[in-house]
Amino acid sequence: MSKSLVIVESPAKAKTIGKYLGKDFEVQASIGHIMDLPKNDIGVELEKRTFEPTLIVSPGKEKLVDQLKKAGAKADHIFLAPDPDREGEAIAAHLAIQLGTNAAQRKKIRRVTFNEITKKAVQEAFNHARDIDQDLVDAQQTRRVLDRLVGYQVSPLLWDKVRRGLSAGRVQTVALRLIVEREREIGAFKPVEYWTLDAQLHPQGRTPESFTARLTGIDGKRATVETVASPALPNGVSSKEAVAELEKAAWSVRAVDKKQRKRNPSAPFTTSQLQQDSARKLGFNVRRTMGVAQRLYEGVEIGPEGSVGLITYMRTDSPRCSPESIQGARSWIQSTLGAKYLPAAPVAYKGKKDAQDAHEAIRPTDVNRTPESIAKYLSAEQQKLYELIWKRFVASQMTAAIFDVTTVDIAAKARHTYDFRVSGSVPVFDGFLKVYEVSKEKKDEEDDELGNRLPALSEGEKLALEELKPEQHFTEPAPRYNEASLVKELEERGIGRPSTYASIINTIQDREYVVKHGGARGRFYPTEIGMVVCDLLVKNFPYIFDTAYTATLEGELDDIEEGKEKWTDLLGGFYTHFEKELKVAEKKMESIKAMELKTDEKCDLCGSPLLLKWGKFGTFFACSAYDKKDKNSCTFTKENTAGKPDMNTPEAQEAEQNEEYCENCGRVMVLRRGPFGMFMSCPGYSEDPPCKTIRKLSSKQQQKPPVPTGEMCPLCGKELVLRQGAYGEFVSCSGYPKCKYVKQNLIEGMKCPKCGVGDLAERKARRGNIFWGCTNYPKCDFTSNYKPVAKKCPKCKSPYLLEKTLKSGVYLFCPNSKPAAAEEAAPKKGAAAKKGAAKKAVAKVAAAVTEPCEYEKRIGDAPPPPTVETHGPVVEKEDAELQPVS
C-alpha cells in the first residue's frame, strides 16, 4: 500500500490527526513557517517595482526542511495541512517550494484544510484535497511585504532621530495612535457639572413598598445639560430650588405602561468577540486567549480517547455554524433542558457585510463534551475558555429570555410640575440566560431597567414622598483603552484583522510605547517615548499612518484573496504614496535626540536656566551650566512631568491580579514615577530608614536595596554595600557614582599566567555562567572556564592547574591537556561570526598540543545536589505556561 506524508504546523496537531488517518499516513510538523524574508536585508525588489520577495529558509529550520524533503521523496503522496487561513496557505506554499523540486514531486503535492480536528472532518478533508490557492498566498505575501517596506525603511529614521531599538509598523503605529489620541482627549477634557435628583416614594395608604424614581423634566420639558446624555439639572442652585418645591409637592402616578420585552441570545463567537469576552470575564489578555484556544483546537489528551480537538478553528470573522453542529446543540438542549428552551426552528446569524465567511464560528466540536465532563483533563485556563465557548454556542440556539417590563411616569405638582420616571422588570422566563450571560463594557439603561422591582401601581394613584436624593456629578472623558475595548475599536474601524490583534498589542508593549496598569483587565497608558514616536510618524507620514487608509488596505487585501485585485497593483499604489512621504521625512523629520530647548525654569542648585533635553528615558531638565570638561560644573537634573500621562489615577494604582510583594520587607509594592519613568517600589521607599526595593516595569526581577557590608572602600573610605546587578550580586562603594570602586573576587596569591601583571577575578557572563579573567583587560584577554589554582603541574611544570567539579568529585587537572586547551581557546558564544568557527578553533588548538599532559587528581567530593530547602521549589514548565501574560 502507498505511503502518504502529511505536514501540519505543530506537533500537537500532528499527534491529534495522526490517529484519525491510520498507519498508511506519516504526519510531521513544520513548526510554523519554514521560509521568510532575510533579516539583514529588506528582501523586496524595488528598482523595477515588481515587489518580488526574496524568500529564504528560516534560520534554524535547515535540518527540519532536509528531514521533510527526505520524507517527501519516499512518499507517494504529500498532503499539506497547515491552518485554513492566509497564513496557513502561505506555509503550504513554502512547503511546496521546498518539497516540489521537480515535476514528479510537484505532481504528488496536494492541499487539505479542515475547520475542526475531528475524525469526520479530517477524513472528509482528505477526500476533497485541492491545489494551493495562490490568491490566499498572494494576500498573505502582500501583507508581509507591506509590513517589511514600512518597518525596514521607517525604523532607521527613528534610530537616527530618537534612539536605536525603536520600530515603526504599518498597523502597530495606527493602534498606538488611537491610544495616544485618547490620552490627549483625556488630558484636554474639561468636566461639566450636573446634578441628578432621585425621589424615594411609596404608594400612599398602603404597606410601604418603596421604590426610587428619577427626575426627567420640568413642566413637560426634558431637563437637559449640555454634553450630558441623561436628564439632569445644571448646578447645585437649581437642585436646591427643585428640592425646596418638591418637599411640598403632591405626588401621583401619571401613567403606567406594561409590556413584555425579549432579550435574544448572541451569536457564537468570532475571534474578536472571543478576545473581548475572555478579557472581560476571565481576565485573559489577547495573547493568552489565542494561545489557549490554539491548544484546544489542535488537541488535548482526553483519557482513553487520546488527543482530541475540542473547538473549531479560532481565527474567523463569521458567526456561521454547520447544520450538523446546530442540530447537535438542539438535541442537547431538548434532552437536557427541555422543549421550552428550544426554538421552533434553528437560529441563524448573519455576520458583518465585509466579514470573511470561509470558516465557521468558534464552537465546540462535540456539544456532548460538556465542560463538566472533561474538566479533569484540562488545565484551569483551558477549562475556563472551553466553558466560555461551549456556553456561548449552546445559548445561541436557545429561546429568548422574557421580562415583564413596567414603566411608570410620575408627576409632582407644586409651583412647577416635575416629571419623574422609573422602570422595572420581573423575569418571566430565563431562556438562554440559564446558560450564558453576555458581558458588556458598560452598564446601560436596559441593565438598570432589568434590575429594578416595582410594586403594583395604577394610574392616578397617590404617592408619598420618603426622601429626596440630590447628587452632584461631573462628566468624565472617554475611558482609556483596555485590551477588550482596543480590540473592539480596531475591529469597528477595520484596522488589522482579529488574527493580528495579539501581535499588535504585544508589539506596542514590548517596544515600551505603552504600558498597561490595573491588573489583567488594566488600561493602556502611552509612554513618553510612545507619544514622541507617534507624533513624529503621524506628522511625517500623514497618508500611510492614517486610520482610514490603513482600513482601506485591509479591504484591498481581502480583494486580493478573492481574486479581485492583483497584489502588485496594491503594492504599486501604496509605494507611490509611501516613497514620497519617505523622501520628505528623511529631510524634514526633527532630531529629538539632539534637542536642547531653553526654558524659564531655574536650577535648584545654582540658579542657572534649565534646558529641556532628550535622554534614554525621555525628556528631562538639565542645568545649562553643566560642562563635560569641567568636573566641578553643576550636574543638576530633574524629570519633566509636563505632557506625560497622569499615572495617579485609580485605575493606574489598582492592584495587579496577583499582588506583588517586596522581597525585602514583605509589603505590597506600589507604582511610582521617577526621573527615568515609572517603576514598582516598596511603600517604604521614602521612609526613615528606607526600604529601597524596586522593580523596573521592563524587568521581571526586583532589585533589592544595597546592604551595608561593614567594610570600607579602599579608594574613598566610604562603606561598601552589596548590590544587585544585571549578572547577579556584587559589592561596590556606597559613594557611587562619584566612586566607582567594585570589589572583585580575586584568586589570592596568583597573577595572570599570560601577562603576569593583572590579578585573576571571578566574572559572570550574560547567560549566567561563571568564568575567570584577567583584571588587566582589555590589555590582556586571558580567560578560563575553569578556576585557575596557584599550583605547578608535577608532570609538565605548568605554572598553574585548573579545578573542575563533576558528579564523581572535584578534580585538579593540567591546562595543557588537549580537551582543556581546546576549550579554553574556543570562541565564546556570539564571538564566532561564521558558522563552524568555534569547531575549527577547537580542532586547531587541540592539534597544536603535540604532547598533552594527562595529569589529573581528585581532591574532594562533589557538592550535594540542590534541594527544596537549599534552592527553593522547582517551577514546572507547565505551571510557568499557565501564568497570565500581561
C-alpha positions in Angstrom: 0.0 0.0 0.0 1.2 3.5 -0.8 2.6 5.7 1.9 1.4 9.3 2.3 3.2 12.2 4.0 1.1 14.8 5.9 2.6 18.1 7.1 1.0 20.3 9.6 2.3 23.2 11.7 2.6 21.8 15.2 3.4 18.5 16.9 0.2 18.7 18.9 -1.8 18.9 15.8 0.2 16.1 14.2 -0.5 13.9 17.1 -4.2 14.5 17.0 -4.8 13.9 13.3 -2.3 11.1 13.1 -4.7 8.7 15.0 -7.5 9.6 12.5 -5.5 8.7 9.4 -4.1 5.4 10.2 -0.7 3.6 9.6 -0.5 4.5 5.9 0.0 8.2 6.7 3.1 9.7 8.3 2.3 13.0 10.0 5.1 15.5 10.6 5.2 19.1 11.8 6.8 22.1 10.1 6.8 24.0 13.5 5.3 27.1 11.9 6.8 28.9 8.9 9.8 27.4 7.2 10.6 30.4 4.8 10.7 34.1 5.3 12.3 37.3 4.2 16.0 37.7 5.2 16.7 39.6 8.4 19.7 41.5 7.2 18.2 42.9 4.1 14.8 44.4 3.0 14.4 41.4 0.7 11.9 43.0 -1.7 12.7 44.1 -5.3 12.0 47.8 -5.6 14.1 49.1 -8.6 11.7 47.6 -11.2 8.7 47.8 -8.9 8.0 44.0 -9.2 7.9 43.8 -5.4 9.0 40.2 -5.7 10.1 38.9 -2.2 13.4 37.1 -1.7 12.4 34.1 0.5 15.0 32.0 2.3 14.7 29.0 4.6 14.2 30.5 8.1 17.4 30.3 10.2 17.4 27.2 12.4 14.9 25.4 10.1 17.5 23.9 7.7 17.7 20.5 9.3 13.9 20.3 9.6 13.5 21.2 5.9 16.0 18.5 4.9 14.1 16.0 7.1 10.8 16.9 5.4 12.4 16.6 1.9 13.7 13.1 2.7 10.3 12.0 3.9 8.6 13.6 0.9 10.9 11.9 -1.5 9.9 8.5 -0.1 6.2 9.2 -0.1 3.8 8.5 -2.9 1.5 11.4 -1.9 2.2 14.6 0.0 -0.6 16.4 1.8 0.0 19.9 3.1 -2.4 20.6 6.0 -1.5 23.8 7.8 -4.3 26.0 9.3 -7.2 27.0 6.9 -6.3 30.7 6.6 -3.9 33.0 4.6 -1.1 32.3 6.9 -1.6 28.5 6.6 -1.9 28.8 2.9 1.5 30.6 2.7 3.1 27.9 4.9 1.7 25.3 2.5 3.1 27.2 -0.5 6.5 27.5 1.1 6.5 23.7 1.8 5.6 23.1 -1.8 8.5 25.2 -3.0 10.9 23.1 -0.8 9.4 19.7 -1.5 8.4 20.1 -5.1 11.8 20.5 -6.6 10.9 18.7 -9.9 7.8 17.9 -11.9 7.3 14.5 -10.4 7.5 15.8 -6.8 5.1 18.7 -7.6 2.6 16.4 -9.1 2.1 14.5 -5.8 1.6 17.6 -3.6 -2.0 18.4 -2.6 -3.5 20.9 -0.1 -6.1 19.8 2.6 -8.0 22.1 5.0 -10.3 21.4 7.9 -12.1 23.7 10.3 -12.1 21.2 13.1 -9.9 18.4 14.1 -12.4 15.5 14.4 -12.2 12.1 12.6 -15.1 13.0 10.3 -13.8 16.5 9.4 -10.2 15.3 8.8 -11.2 12.3 6.7 -13.6 14.4 4.7 -10.9 16.9 4.0 -8.6 14.3 2.5 -11.4 13.2 0.2 -11.5 16.8 -1.1 -7.8 17.7 -1.5 -7.1 20.6 -3.8 -4.3 22.7 -5.2 -2.8 25.6 -3.3 -4.9 28.7 -3.5 -2.5 31.3 -5.0 -4.9 34.2 -4.2 -4.7 33.4 -0.5 -0.9 33.1 -0.7 -0.7 36.5 -2.5 -2.8 38.2 0.1 -0.6 36.9 2.9 2.6 37.8 1.0 1.3 41.3 0.2 0.7 41.9 4.0 4.2 40.6 4.7 5.8 42.9 2.1 3.8 45.9 3.2 5.0 45.4 6.8 8.6 44.9 5.6 8.6 48.1 3.5 7.4 50.2 6.4 9.5 48.5 9.1 12.8 48.4 7.2 12.6 52.0 5.8 11.0 53.9 8.6 12.6 52.3 11.7 16.1 53.6 10.7 14.7 57.1 10.7 13.6 56.6 14.3 17.0 55.3 15.2 18.7 58.4 13.8 16.2 60.9 15.2 15.2 59.4 18.5 17.2 56.3 19.6 18.2 52.9 18.4 16.0 49.9 19.0 12.7 51.6 18.1 10.4 50.3 15.4 7.7 51.5 13.2 4.9 49.2 12.0 2.2 49.8 9.5 -0.7 48.7 11.8 1.0 48.9 15.2 1.6 52.7 14.7 -2.1 53.2 14.0 -3.0 51.2 17.1 -0.5 53.4 19.1 -2.1 56.5 17.5 -5.5 55.5 18.9 -4.1 55.2 22.4 -2.1 58.4 22.2 -5.1 60.4 20.8 -7.3 59.0 23.6 -4.8 60.1 26.2 -4.7 63.6 24.8 -8.5 63.7 24.8 -8.4 62.8 28.5 -5.8 65.5 29.1 -7.7 68.2 27.3 -11.1 67.2 28.8 -12.9 69.8 30.9 -15.5 68.2 33.2 -19.1 69.6 33.2 -21.0 69.8 36.5 -24.5 68.3 36.6 -27.0 67.1 39.3 -29.4 64.1 39.3 -32.4 64.1 41.6 -33.9 60.9 42.8 -37.1 60.5 44.9 -37.8 57.6 47.2 -41.6 57.0 47.1 -44.2 54.5 48.2 -48.0 54.1 47.5 -50.0 56.3 49.8 -52.2 54.5 52.4 -50.7 51.1 51.7 -48.0 48.9 53.3 -44.8 50.8 52.4 -43.1 49.2 49.5 -40.7 51.9 48.4 -39.1 52.5 45.0 -36.8 55.2 43.5 -37.8 57.4 40.6 -35.5 59.9 38.8 -36.3 63.4 37.6 -36.7 63.6 33.8 -38.2 67.1 33.2 -40.0 70.2 34.4 -43.3 71.3 33.0 -43.2 68.8 30.2 -39.7 69.8 29.1 -36.7 67.5 29.4 -34.2 68.5 32.0 -31.0 68.8 29.9 -27.4 69.8 30.5 -25.1 70.2 27.5 -22.8 67.2 26.8 -24.8 65.1 29.4 -26.8 62.3 27.8 -29.3 61.6 30.6 -31.8 64.1 32.2 -30.1 66.4 34.7 -30.0 69.8 36.4 -27.1 72.1 35.7 -25.9 73.1 39.2 -26.5 73.0 42.9 -28.6 76.1 43.0 -31.2 74.6 40.6 -31.1 71.4 42.5 -31.8 73.2 45.8 -34.7 75.1 44.3 -36.2 71.9 43.0 -35.8 70.1 46.3 -37.5 73.0 48.2 -40.5 72.8 45.9 -40.7 69.0 45.8 -40.8 68.7 49.6 -44.3 70.4 49.4 -45.5 68.8 46.1 -48.4 66.5 45.5 -47.1 63.2 44.1 -49.2 60.9 41.9 -48.9 58.3 39.1 -49.5 59.9 35.7 -49.2 56.8 33.5 -48.3 53.1 33.8 -47.0 51.3 30.7 -46.7 47.5 30.9 -45.2 45.4 28.1 -43.1 42.2 27.6 -39.5 42.5 26.4 -37.4 39.8 24.8 -33.7 39.5 25.2 -32.2 37.5 22.4 -29.1 35.4 22.7 -25.9 36.4 21.0 -24.2 34.6 18.0 -21.4 32.1 18.6 -18.0 33.6 19.0 -16.0 35.2 16.2 -12.3 35.8 17.0 -12.6 39.4 18.2 -15.7 38.7 20.3 -13.9 35.8 22.0 -11.0 38.0 22.7 -13.3 40.7 24.2 -15.4 38.4 26.3 -12.3 36.5 27.5 -10.7 39.7 28.6 -13.9 40.9 30.5 -15.0 37.7 32.1 -11.7 35.7 32.6 -9.1 38.5 32.7 -7.2 36.8 29.9 -5.2 39.1 27.6 -5.4 38.6 23.8 -2.2 36.6 23.6 -3.2 34.3 26.3 -6.7 33.8 24.9 -5.4 32.9 21.4 -2.7 30.6 22.9 -5.2 28.6 25.0 -7.6 28.5 22.1 -4.9 27.1 19.8 -4.2 24.2 22.2 -7.9 23.5 22.4 -8.2 23.4 18.6 -5.1 21.3 18.0 -5.9 18.7 20.6 -6.0 17.8 24.3 -5.5 14.4 25.8 -9.0 13.2 26.9 -8.4 10.0 28.8 -8.9 6.8 26.7 -9.9 8.9 23.6 -6.4 10.2 23.3 -5.7 13.6 21.8 -9.0 15.3 20.7 -9.6 18.7 19.0 -12.2 20.4 21.3 -13.0 23.5 19.4 -13.2 24.7 15.7 -10.6 26.9 14.2 -10.2 30.0 16.3 -9.5 32.7 13.6 -12.8 33.6 12.0 -14.9 36.6 11.2 -18.1 34.6 10.7 -20.9 33.6 13.1 -22.0 30.8 10.8 -22.2 27.2 12.2 -22.6 23.9 10.3 -26.1 22.4 10.2 -24.7 19.3 11.9 -23.4 21.3 14.9 -26.6 23.2 15.2 -28.6 20.0 15.2 -26.3 18.6 17.9 -26.9 21.7 20.1 -30.7 21.5 19.6 -30.6 17.8 20.6 -28.6 18.6 23.7 -31.0 21.4 24.7 -34.1 19.3 24.1 -32.8 16.3 26.1 -31.1 18.2 28.9 -33.1 21.5 29.4 -36.5 20.6 27.9 -38.6 21.7 24.9 -39.4 25.2 26.4 -35.7 26.2 25.9 -35.7 25.1 22.2 -36.8 27.5 19.4 -39.2 26.1 16.8 -36.5 26.5 14.1 -32.7 26.7 14.2 -31.4 30.2 14.8 -29.2 31.6 12.0 -26.8 34.5 12.4 -25.5 36.9 9.8 -22.0 38.3 10.0 -20.8 41.8 9.1 -21.1 42.8 5.5 -17.4 42.6 4.8 -16.7 39.6 7.0 -14.7 36.7 5.6 -17.1 33.6 5.7 -14.5 30.9 5.0 -14.7 29.4 8.4 -17.4 28.6 11.0 -17.8 30.5 14.2 -15.7 29.2 17.2 -17.7 26.4 18.8 -17.1 23.0 20.5 -16.5 20.2 18.0 -18.9 18.0 20.0 -21.6 19.7 22.2 -21.9 16.5 24.2 -18.4 17.1 25.7 -19.8 19.4 28.3 -17.3 21.5 30.3 -18.0 19.4 33.4 -17.5 16.1 31.7 -13.9 16.9 30.6 -12.8 19.3 33.3 -10.5 16.8 34.8 -8.5 16.6 31.6 -8.0 20.3 31.2 -5.8 22.9 32.8 -7.6 25.6 34.7 -7.3 28.1 31.9 -8.3 25.6 29.2 -11.3 24.7 31.2 -12.4 28.3 31.7 -12.0 29.2 28.0 -13.7 26.0 26.8 -16.6 26.6 29.1 -17.0 30.1 27.7 -17.0 28.9 24.1 -19.3 25.9 24.9 -21.9 28.0 26.8 -22.0 30.8 24.2 -22.6 28.3 21.4 -25.3 26.4 23.2 -27.0 29.6 24.3 -27.0 30.8 20.7 -29.5 28.1 19.8 -31.8 28.7 22.8 -35.0 30.7 23.2 -35.0 34.4 24.2 -35.3 35.5 27.8 -38.6 37.2 28.6 -39.3 40.0 31.1 -42.4 41.9 32.1 -41.3 45.5 31.9 -43.2 48.3 33.7 -42.5 52.0 33.1 -44.2 54.4 35.5 -44.4 58.2 34.8 -44.9 60.3 38.0 -46.0 63.9 38.4 -45.0 66.0 41.4 -47.1 69.2 41.3 -46.0 72.3 43.1 -45.3 75.8 41.6 -44.0 73.7 38.7 -44.8 70.2 37.6 -41.8 68.0 38.0 -41.7 64.8 35.9 -40.2 61.6 37.3 -39.8 58.1 35.7 -38.9 54.7 36.9 -38.7 51.4 35.0 -38.6 47.9 36.4 -38.9 44.3 35.3 -39.8 40.9 36.5 -38.2 37.9 34.8 -40.9 35.7 33.3 -38.7 33.1 31.5 -34.9 32.8 31.8 -34.4 31.3 28.3 -30.7 31.4 27.1 -29.7 33.2 30.4 -30.0 29.8 32.0 -26.7 29.0 30.3 -24.9 32.2 29.3 -24.8 35.9 30.4 -23.4 38.3 27.8 -20.7 40.6 29.1 -20.8 44.3 28.4 -18.2 47.0 28.5 -20.6 49.5 30.2 -23.8 49.2 32.2 -26.7 50.7 30.2 -30.3 51.7 30.8 -31.6 48.3 29.9 -29.4 46.8 32.7 -30.9 49.3 35.2 -34.4 48.5 34.0 -34.0 44.8 34.2 -32.6 45.1 37.7 -35.5 47.0 39.3 -38.5 45.5 41.1 -41.7 47.7 41.4 -44.8 47.4 43.5 -48.2 47.2 41.7 -49.1 50.8 40.7 -52.2 52.2 39.0 -52.8 55.4 37.0 -53.8 58.4 39.2 -52.7 56.6 42.4 -51.3 59.0 45.1 -47.8 58.6 46.3 -46.0 59.5 49.5 -42.5 61.1 49.5 -40.0 59.4 51.8 -36.7 61.1 50.8 -35.2 63.3 48.1 -31.6 62.5 47.0 -29.9 65.2 45.0 -26.4 64.2 43.8 -23.6 66.1 42.2 -21.8 64.6 39.2 -19.2 65.7 36.7 -18.9 64.4 33.2 -15.9 62.1 32.5 -13.8 61.7 29.5 -13.9 58.5 27.4 -12.0 55.8 29.3 -8.5 54.6 28.4 -8.5 51.5 26.2 -8.1 48.1 27.8 -7.5 45.0 25.6 -11.2 44.4 25.1 -12.1 47.9 24.1 -9.0 48.3 21.9 -9.8 45.1 20.0 -13.4 46.4 19.6 -12.1 49.8 18.3 -9.7 48.2 15.9 -12.4 45.8 14.6 -15.0 48.6 14.2 -12.5 50.8 12.3 -11.4 47.8 10.1 -7.8 48.1 11.2 -5.9 44.8 11.1 -7.6 41.5 11.4 -8.6 39.6 14.6 -5.8 37.1 14.0 -3.3 40.0 14.1 -4.6 41.8 17.3 -2.5 39.8 19.7 0.8 40.6 17.9 -0.2 44.3 17.5 -0.9 44.7 21.3 2.2 42.7 22.2 4.5 44.7 20.0 3.5 48.2 21.3 4.0 46.9 24.8 7.3 45.2 24.0 8.6 48.4 22.4 7.6 50.2 25.6 5.4 52.6 23.6 2.5 51.8 26.0 2.2 50.3 29.5 -0.8 48.5 30.9 -1.7 49.3 34.5 -4.5 47.9 36.7 -4.0 44.2 36.6 -5.1 41.8 33.8 -8.1 44.0 33.0 -5.9 47.1 33.2 -5.8 50.0 30.7 -3.2 51.3 28.3 -1.2 54.4 29.0 1.2 55.7 26.3 4.7 56.3 27.5 6.6 59.5 26.6 8.6 57.6 24.0 5.4 56.2 22.6 3.9 59.7 22.3 7.1 61.1 20.6 7.3 58.2 18.1 3.6 58.5 17.3 3.8 62.3 16.8 6.9 62.0 14.5 5.4 59.3 12.4 1.9 60.8 12.0 3.4 64.2 11.2 5.8 62.9 8.6 3.7 60.1 7.2 0.2 61.6 7.3 -1.1 59.3 4.5 0.5 56.0 5.4 -0.4 56.1 9.1 -3.9 57.4 8.6 -6.5 55.2 10.2 -8.9 55.3 7.3 -6.2 54.4 4.8 -5.0 51.5 6.9 -8.6 50.2 7.0 -8.8 50.6 3.2 -5.7 48.5 2.8 -7.3 45.7 4.7 -10.3 45.7 2.3 -7.8 45.6 -0.6 -6.1 42.6 0.9 -9.5 40.9 1.0 -9.9 41.7 -2.7 -6.6 40.0 -3.4 -7.7 36.9 -1.5 -10.9 36.8 -3.6 -9.1 37.3 -6.8 -10.5 40.8 -7.5 -7.2 42.7 -7.4 -3.6 41.9 -8.3 -1.2 42.1 -5.4 1.4 44.1 -7.4 -1.2 46.7 -8.1 -1.9 47.2 -4.4 1.8 47.5 -3.6 2.4 49.8 -6.5 -0.3 52.3 -5.3 0.9 52.0 -1.7 4.6 52.5 -2.5 3.9 55.6 -4.7 2.5 57.4 -1.6 5.0 55.9 0.8 8.1 56.8 -1.2 7.1 60.4 -1.5 6.5 60.7 2.3 9.7 58.8 3.0 11.8 61.3 1.0 10.2 64.3 2.8 10.6 62.6 6.2 14.3 61.9 5.6 14.9 65.6 5.1 12.4 67.2 7.5 11.9 64.9 10.4 13.3 66.7 13.5 16.0 65.1 15.6 14.7 64.6 19.2 18.0 63.2 20.5 19.8 66.5 19.8 17.1 68.6 21.4 18.1 71.3 23.8 15.3 73.8 24.4 15.7 76.8 26.7 13.1 77.1 29.4 12.1 79.7 32.0 12.8 77.3 34.9 15.8 77.8 37.1 18.3 75.3 38.5 17.6 74.4 42.2 21.4 74.4 42.9 22.9 77.3 41.1 20.0 79.3 39.7 21.1 79.0 36.0 18.4 78.5 33.4 17.3 74.9 32.8 17.4 73.2 29.3 14.9 70.6 28.2 16.8 67.7 26.8 16.1 64.2 25.5 17.7 61.2 27.2 17.5 57.4 27.2 14.3 57.5 29.4 12.6 60.6 27.8 12.7 64.3 28.3 14.4 65.9 31.4 15.6 69.2 32.6 19.3 69.8 32.9 21.3 72.8 34.1 22.7 75.0 31.4 25.8 75.5 33.4 26.9 71.8 33.0 30.1 71.4 31.2 31.5 67.9 30.3 35.1 69.2 30.5 34.6 70.8 34.0 34.2 68.2 36.7 33.1 70.9 39.1 30.3 72.2 36.9 26.6 71.9 38.0 25.1 68.5 37.3 21.5 69.2 38.5 18.8 67.4 36.6 15.1 66.8 37.2 12.2 65.0 35.5 9.9 66.7 33.1 6.3 65.7 34.0 4.5 68.1 31.7 2.6 66.4 28.9 3.1 62.9 30.3 0.2 60.7 31.1 -1.3 61.1 34.6 -0.3 57.9 36.4 -2.0 58.8 39.7 -5.5 57.7 38.6 -7.3 54.9 40.5 -7.1 52.5 37.6 -3.3 53.0 37.3 -2.9 52.4 41.0 -5.3 49.4 41.0 -3.5 46.3 42.4 -2.4 43.7 39.9 -4.4 40.5 39.6 -1.6 38.9 41.7 -0.3 41.5 44.2 3.5 41.9 44.1 5.3 41.8 47.5 8.6 43.4 48.4 11.2 40.7 48.6 13.0 42.6 51.4 10.2 43.5 53.8 7.1 41.8 52.5 4.8 44.8 51.9 2.7 45.2 48.8 4.7 47.0 46.0 3.2 50.3 44.6 3.6 52.1 41.3 5.9 55.2 41.4 7.2 57.8 39.0 11.0 58.5 38.9 13.3 60.5 36.8 13.6 57.6 34.4 9.9 56.7 34.2 7.5 54.5 36.1 8.7 51.7 38.4 7.4 49.5 41.1 8.7 50.2 44.6 8.3 49.2 48.2 5.9 51.6 50.0 8.8 52.2 52.4 10.9 53.8 49.7 10.9 57.2 51.3 10.7 56.2 54.9 13.5 56.7 57.5 15.2 54.2 57.4 14.1 53.5 53.8 13.4 50.2 52.0 14.7 50.8 48.5 13.5 47.6 46.8 12.4 48.5 43.3 11.5 46.7 40.0 11.6 48.3 36.6 8.4 47.7 34.6 10.6 46.1 31.9 12.2 43.7 34.3 10.7 40.6 35.9 13.0 40.7 38.9 13.0 43.0 41.9 16.2 45.0 42.6 16.8 44.7 46.4 18.2 47.7 48.2 22.0 47.9 48.8 23.0 46.1 52.0 25.9 47.5 54.1 28.9 45.1 54.5 30.8 46.8 57.3 33.9 47.1 55.0 35.3 50.4 53.9 36.2 51.4 50.3 40.0 51.4 49.8 39.7 54.3 47.4 37.4 56.9 49.2 36.9 55.4 52.7 33.1 55.2 52.4 31.2 51.9 53.3 31.0 49.1 50.8 27.5 47.8 50.0 26.1 44.6 48.5 24.1 45.4 45.3 22.1 43.5 42.7 23.2 43.9 39.1 22.3 42.5 35.7 24.5 39.5 36.3 23.9 38.9 40.0 25.1 40.3 43.3 28.3 42.4 43.7 30.0 44.6 46.3 30.7 48.2 45.4 31.2 51.6 47.0 28.2 53.3 48.5 29.6 56.6 47.1 28.7 55.5 43.5 28.6 57.3 41.0 31.4 59.5 42.3 33.4 56.5 43.4 33.2 53.6 41.0 35.1 51.0 43.1 33.8 47.4 42.7 35.2 44.7 44.9 36.2 41.6 42.9 36.5 38.0 44.0 40.2 37.5 43.3 42.3 34.3 43.4 44.7 35.1 46.2 48.4 34.6 45.6 48.1 34.3 41.9 48.8 36.7 39.0 47.6 36.3 35.4 49.6 33.5 33.8 49.5 35.3 30.4 50.6 38.9 31.3 51.9 38.5 34.8 50.5 41.9 35.8 46.8 41.6 36.4 45.0 39.6 39.1 42.6 36.8 38.3 38.9 37.7 39.1 35.7 35.7 39.1 33.2 37.0 36.5 29.7 36.2 35.4 28.7 36.1 31.7 25.5 37.4 30.3 24.0 33.9 30.3 24.8 33.4 34.0 27.8 31.1 33.6 30.9 31.8 35.7 34.4 32.2 34.3 37.8 33.8 35.4 39.5 36.6 33.6 42.5 39.0 34.0 41.8 42.3 35.7 44.2 43.9 33.2 41.5 43.5 30.5 41.4 44.8 27.7 45.2 44.9 27.6 45.2 41.2 28.5 42.5 38.9 27.2 43.2 35.8 29.4 40.0 33.9 30.4 39.4 30.4 31.7 36.1 28.5 32.0 37.7 26.6 35.0 39.0 28.1 38.2 42.9 28.5 38.0 44.8 27.2 41.0 48.2 28.5 42.0 50.0 25.1 41.9 52.5 23.8 39.4 51.8 20.7 37.4 54.0 17.9 38.8 54.3 16.4 35.3 54.8 19.2 32.8 55.7 22.0 35.2 52.8 24.3 34.0 52.7 27.3 36.4 49.1 26.7 37.3 46.3 24.0 37.3 42.6 24.1 36.7 39.8 23.0 39.1 36.6 21.3 37.8 33.6 19.8 39.6 32.0 16.6 38.3 29.3 14.3 39.8 32.1 12.0 40.8 34.0 14.7 42.7 36.3 17.8 42.5 39.5 17.4 40.4 42.7 19.3 39.6 43.9 18.9 36.0 46.6 20.4 33.8 45.7 23.2 31.3 48.0 21.6 28.8 45.7 18.6 28.2 44.2 18.6 24.7 40.5 19.0 25.7 41.2 21.7 28.2 43.5 23.7 25.9 40.9 23.5 23.1 38.0 24.5 25.2 39.9 27.5 26.7 40.8 28.7 23.3 37.4 28.3 21.7 35.5 31.5 20.8 32.8 32.4 23.3 29.1 32.4 22.3 28.4 35.3 20.0 32.1 35.8 19.1 32.2 33.5 16.1 31.0 35.4 13.1 30.9 32.5 10.8 29.3 29.1 11.1 31.7 26.4 12.3 34.4 28.9 13.6 34.2 27.5 17.1 34.8 23.9 15.9 37.7 25.0 13.7 39.3 26.8 16.6 39.0 23.8 18.9 40.5 21.5 16.3 43.4 23.9 15.6 44.4 24.3 19.3 44.0 20.6 20.0 46.3 19.7 17.1 48.9 22.3 18.3 49.2 20.5 21.7 51.5 17.8 20.4 52.5 16.4 23.8 49.4 16.7 26.0 49.7 16.5 29.8 47.5 13.9 31.4 47.9 14.9 35.0 44.6 14.8 37.0 44.0 14.4 40.7 40.8 14.0 42.7 40.8 16.5 45.7 37.3 16.2 47.2 33.7 15.2 47.0 31.2 16.9 44.7 28.7 19.3 46.5 25.3 17.7 47.3 22.5 18.2 44.7 20.1 21.1 45.2 17.1 20.5 47.4 13.9 22.4 48.1 15.5 23.6 51.4 18.6 24.9 49.7 17.3 26.2 46.4 13.6 26.6 46.8 10.8 24.7 44.9 11.2 23.7 41.2 8.8 25.5 38.9 7.4 23.1 36.3 7.3 24.2 32.7 3.5 23.6 32.6 2.9 25.8 35.6 5.0 28.5 34.1 2.9 28.4 30.9 -0.3 28.8 32.9 0.8 32.2 34.4 -1.1 35.2 32.9 0.8 37.1 30.3 0.4 40.8 30.8 
